[in-house]
């Protein structure tokens, strides 16, 4: 399950092969997906879904990570 855990932290549901990455991220590590490079085309962000009265978003890409050992 993905979603807001604390005021500034989100728990992200990662793909199975990324299970060694800690799934909690501070909001400073998250950003919206970039706009499309195709001229005259706007790639709107995906709409959130509501799960248990909480909005959930799909993560498009992980830009950086830290391995906990």
C-alpha positions, 0 to 999 in steps of 0.5 A, a space after each residue: 500500500 502506498 500513501 501518506 504516513 506522516 506529515 512529511 513522509 510517504 510510504 511507496 509501494 515499490 516493484 518486487 525487484 526494488 524490495 531492498 530499498 526502504 519504501 518510506 520517502 520524505 516529500 523533499 525526495 518526491 516530485 511530479 513527473 516531468 511534462 511531455 517533450 512532445 510539442 503541443 501535448 500536455 501530459 497531465 499528472 495521473 489522478 489520485 485514487 482514494 483508498 480508506 479516505 486517503 488519496 494515493 498516487 502512482 509513482 512514475 519513476 524513482 530518481 535516486 535512492 539510498 541502500 540501507 545496509 
